[in-house]
Amino acid sequence: MQEPLRSEQKEAILRSTGTVVDEAIAFLQGMIRIPTVNPPGEGYPACARYIGEQLHRLGYSVEYINLTPAELAELAPYGAGLPRTNVVGRLPGSHASPVLHFNGHMDVVPVGPGWSTNPFGGEIRNGRIFGRGASDMKGGIAAQVYAIEAIRRAGLHLQGTVEQSGVVDEESTGNRNAGTGLLVERGYITRNHTDYVVITEPLNADNICLGHRGAIWGEITTFGRQSHGSTPERGVNAIELEQPAGHTTQCERRQPLIQHHYGRDERQQRRRPLQRHLRPSFSHGRRPGSSTPRTTRLAGATSQDTTWFLLRIC
Ligand SMILES: [Zn+2]
């Protein structure tokens, strides 16, 4: 067990933090200016390279993890064939272990309406940075990189290894995944190798959570009974069968998940109630003529807490 930090060391780190802020901001602005919108997953190689080059300048050994064409087709079926590149930086300390792995995703969700600034401009206004991903979560990547840098510049020597990863496809996740999931599958993050993982996702500033929300994509096919459009009462409309499926999924899953991750911490639950729910994104009823739909497919995603098991390594 390492000794806790002495008060003068903590003060040195706080002083050092002030000296890295400008660099962290510039690093973040550079990331925001690379649109990595997912879906479909644009600009990943450029953003991975940008993060990797910065890590290299800070003394990390850097590795880029790409997908084979077969992996791309399987792990990013909604990715329009665009390349997926993850980056991992490794900074050894005086001992190989423990290994502390910081993880952040570089993809951002599409831009909605109503922006008063360029969403990919990284503009600073009234002490805040504006841009898609400033919060979720290129800001987290900048923070995790420069938190370590502040410690080093305070003159403290790392006792173990620090790793930093910038990954793709967190926003789309999937049953398997081209980002963090791939790092787990390929052994970059494993129970034997990795002692701790810190994911710098934005939440409340004073919250530390176990787990990470995710999504599993799937299709549900409902089967009704076809009838003529003038006599719908003789059939069963497959589209109408979709709603109970989503409702059931939400109700059955919600409470057990809350207790599993957070025990019975009422305060935590009130603040951020967890839900797993079906989020339909597309519905397609097969309608021969004007008849009542006999079958329909509901494509969507369950959100929340489906990737946590990939990351639970200790
Ligand atoms: Zn996020």
Residues whose N, C-alpha, C, O or C-beta is under 5 A from the ligand:
A	BS01	ZN	D136 M137 E201
